[in-house]
């Protein structure tokens, strides 16, 4: 991450020229951006480096939290699977009944 200060107004044409949702960076404003984003403005001399905050690495996740989330997903997925399996079994029985009724009519 890098903290940069814009030396002039800059518009990131993310959505094309003159689009109202394009991000605008006003002159003298400071922003903390990912390294690749900051380097874009530094390379174009639209901003100056205020502080290099190091790599863009994310903090590692808490192992206990990950385990809790994984278990919640397994429970949810298991319940959905059971519900789908029951629905499939009902549909199969209904189809078999319809086929048997049709066969008995001939």
N, C-alpha and C positions, 0 to 999 in steps of 0.2 A: 504494500500500500504506500501511496505517496500523497503528501499534502502539497497542493500547488496553489499558486495565486495567479489569477488571470490578469494579464497586463492590458488587455483590451477585450471588448465584448466578443464573445464567441458563441456560435450556434452549431450544435451537433445535429446535422440534417439526417436524423434517424428515420424520419418518415418522408423524406423528400424536401425539396426546396419550398420555403415559405409555409410549411405545415405548422399549424398553431400548437401542436403537441411536441414539437422539437425542443429538446432541452436547451436552455439559454444560460450562459455563464456571463455574468456582468463583470466589467473591468473592476479590479481591486478585490473581487470576491475570492475567498479561499474555499477549497473543496478537497476532501480526502477521497481519492479514487484508487481503483485497482491499478497496478503498475502499467498494464497495457493501455488503459484509458488515459492515465496521466502522461505517459510517454507520447501519446498521440498529440497532445497539446504542447508539450515541451518541444517536440520535434518541429512543430509548425511555428514555434516561437510566439505562441498565443498566451503562454503561461511560463512562470518561473517556479523552480522547486523551492518549497518552503522547508519540507522535511521528508526524508526517506524513512518510512516506517517499517521497512523490511519486506520480506516475501508475502505474497497474497495467500499464504496457507491458512486453512481453517483450523480452529482448535479441534482437538479430538473429542469425540463424544464420550460421555460418561458410560462406562460398560454396564452399570446397573440399570441406567435409564434405557439403554438399547435393549437389554434383556426384557424389561417390562413391556416395552413397545412391541418387541417380537412376539411375546406371549399373547398380548392383546390381539395382534393380527392373526395369530394362529387360532385363537378362540373364535374370532369373527369369521375367518375363512371356514373353520370347521362347521359353524352353525349354518353358514350359507351353503356349504356342500351338502349337509344333511337335509336342508330344506329342498335343494335342487334334486337330490336323490329321491326323496319322498314324492315330489311332483312327477319325476320321471316314472317312478313305479306306478303311480295312479294313472298316468297317461298310457303306460304300457298295458295295464289291466283293462282300461276303457277300450283301447284299440283291439285287444284280444277278444273282449266281449262283443264288440261290434263285428269283428270278423267271424266269430262263432255264430252269432245271430244270423248273419248273412249266409253262412254255409248251411245252416239249418233250414233256411227258406227255399233253397234250391232242391 
